[in-house]
Amino acid sequence: MTAVRCLTLGLLTTLSLTGCAQFQLSEWVPDTEYNPLVYSRESFREDPYESEQITIQRFMNAMDLQQLDAVRLTSTPSFKQEALRHPDSYNDLVLLKIPTGDVEVLEIDQVSDDQKRVKAAIGENKQKLTFLIGFDPDQNEWLVDDIFMKQKKDGVIAVRSVSDQMQLLVTVREFMESAQQGNRENLLAQTSVEFRDLLGDIPEQSFEKLRMKIAGEKPMKSLQPQAQMDETKAIIKIHRLSGQIMMTLVTEDKTWKVDDIAIESREDQYHIPSLRRTAAVMKTALDFVKAYQAQDRQALEAVSDSRFFKYVLKDADLASFPLPLDEMLDQDYRIKASGNIATIVIPVGNDVVTIDLDQGDTFDTEERTTVRHYKVKEVTHFDAANQQQRQLSSVFTSQATLKAFMTALEDRNLDILGRLSTPEFKTLVWNRLDNNSVMTMPIEGIGNGETKLIWSNYQGGLTEFRIMKGEYVVTYQIRDWNGEQLVDDILVSIPNRPQSLKNTLALTIPLHQFTTGVATDDLVKVQKSVSGDFNRLVWKHLSSMPPITKNTMAYYRQQLTKVQIRGKEAELQMGNQHRGALVKLIQEHEQWLIEDIVLQSPETQLQTAELKQMMRMQVAGGTLYGQPLPQSQPLFVDQSQNKAQGIPNGGIQQIGYETPAPVQPVRQPTSSPYYQSPPAELPLDQLPELQVPTPGQSASTVDHQSFTAPAQPIQAFGKLPHQRSKRISPMAPIWKQ
């Protein structure tokens, strides 16, 4: 056998050097005892062991020659075509680490008359391989048809076909060479059907840039691919100076085809995690732009998100906002894809067009399956000259929203105002009004008269329109909210107020509700407008509107002159400090509510009275109830005297505001036989005087017998309590405070 191996090795060496791989062995091998010519079918059956061993040994010797022609000479035509067709196939054989050396046949299994499966031990380590050999009638000899090797990866042992692995590596080499040579047709021929359809629609210039990223900077001959594969899918990794490239291949018609590519670049940090996804994004974006330019709404609907098409594109005047299609086709796209979201950025001169896409489920009626396709959900154009970022949704729907909202505001149409406002605007303002209160609610600063658009600004999801209406100039802010353009705020310019009309209305609505509730005896409306503490101390104890609230309406129904917001606290100045009220509000559950109303007297000297404190003390003293009573007035306290005597500003001295309530208030209807009309009131000049303590004086130090009321008592209007018919305690008791 040693003589046979030496003879075969020498002959194969001569054949490989002379480039005679295309000839039969019968034309070159002399007649010897072990001449392959004598290995006919009959002799093979007579002596299968010797002929099998020589066939395999001849292939091993050809591998040792490190010449592809010699290996081809010992292989069947199918093995040469599938595994050895590339000029660099020998390099791939080396990557597979096929052992060489002496051959020891262990087992022979006859598959058919033309094929045998042989298990053999190769080399000094006796590595076991399975060879499939086939009879070639043209050469009239037995040749190696395939080799099966056991491979272990991550603890999993699998048997791989050398022919299959070689075909995979050859496909990769041919694909890379097509990319390096710039042959688009050959490159696409090496891809799967779906991948080919996506790549085929990419414009030439963009395809050329992608091809160069695939090709890299070194020829494929010097690269060493690393492969992981199963029966139908394989992953190939190739390391390069500029990074690495990873290919995903699948089997189609028993051949390997490139199905996706990931490119990592160290040069420009521009990675392509999936060329398949990149191509899908580019195809959808270009289809959208073409349909947009042609105003083909059916084609637009096919590549657009359903909400985007319904609310933006369906009835829009597409010609009013053209997209630069011709310039976009030949640009270098930048694509960012993460999960189901993708963005394609296209530079167009100094401008930039950005197309946002979303990958959602779509039901294919023909295939009766659910497939995932990218759909355009927004298009943004950055205008470098005007420094504006305009979105199609903003351009096409914001102006319509503006017109409808302004009309609804003039008509005080609460339903439309709510539907055209963002959830925050709706919650803070419109949800707190009803059809009656919205008609009486003062909305200042928006003006009346002819409407004129003087300026517009598009900044992504925010669109601003500056409107001149009469003598006022206001700015409407419209935001994109889940595909809809909704009014978020109105900016007005009024001194001593927030620029946001939304914030101003959110603060004034509680006072408007409070005033309306007092005027209409609607206790529920009042309770909804005040804070929880105000309700707990006062309003939950009442069954009807007390007179004190109506008697003080003249103070807090003044015109709004100043607004101050400090975190979750705010103040409204109604009128001025000499005739008006300071309304204090707090924020509870994201709503502004009245915490207190500080009444300010009409005197030249600043004097105040806190409505919450007065009513709380009357509730505690049992003097506040809903029966008809004589006019009750607040007692104002001189703040300058309080300050001199160390009393905080706004301090209240309780002297009794009401006639004590009866134990069981009379509530019989006038038709009742037990009904008694209230006693007639005495004229004001006949009411006896009541001793009133001076500001800061303790009630315990007051001499009720000798005290004389001030010559000019401080009062808001009408008579003070000391002028009434019945004397009451200077200080009403406070219980459960």
PyMOL commands that set and color helices and strands:
alter all, ss='L'
color gray80, all
select helices_A, chain A and resi 2-18+25-27+36-38+41-46+48-64+68-73+77-83+89-95+162-181+184-189+193-200+204-215+220-222+275-294+297-303+306-313+318-320+325-329+392-411+414-419+423-428+430-432+437-440+501-519+523-529+532-537+539-541+547-551+553-556+611-621+639-644+684-686+699-701+721-723
alter helices_A, ss='H'
color red, helices_A
select strands_A, chain A and resi 103-112+115-122+127-136+141-153+156-161+226-229+233-240+243-252+255-265+334-338+341-348+351-364+369-383+388-391+451-459+462-469+472-481+484-491+560-566+569-576+579-588+591-600+607-610+637-638
alter strands_A, ss='S'
color yellow, strands_A
deselect
rebuild
show_as cartoon
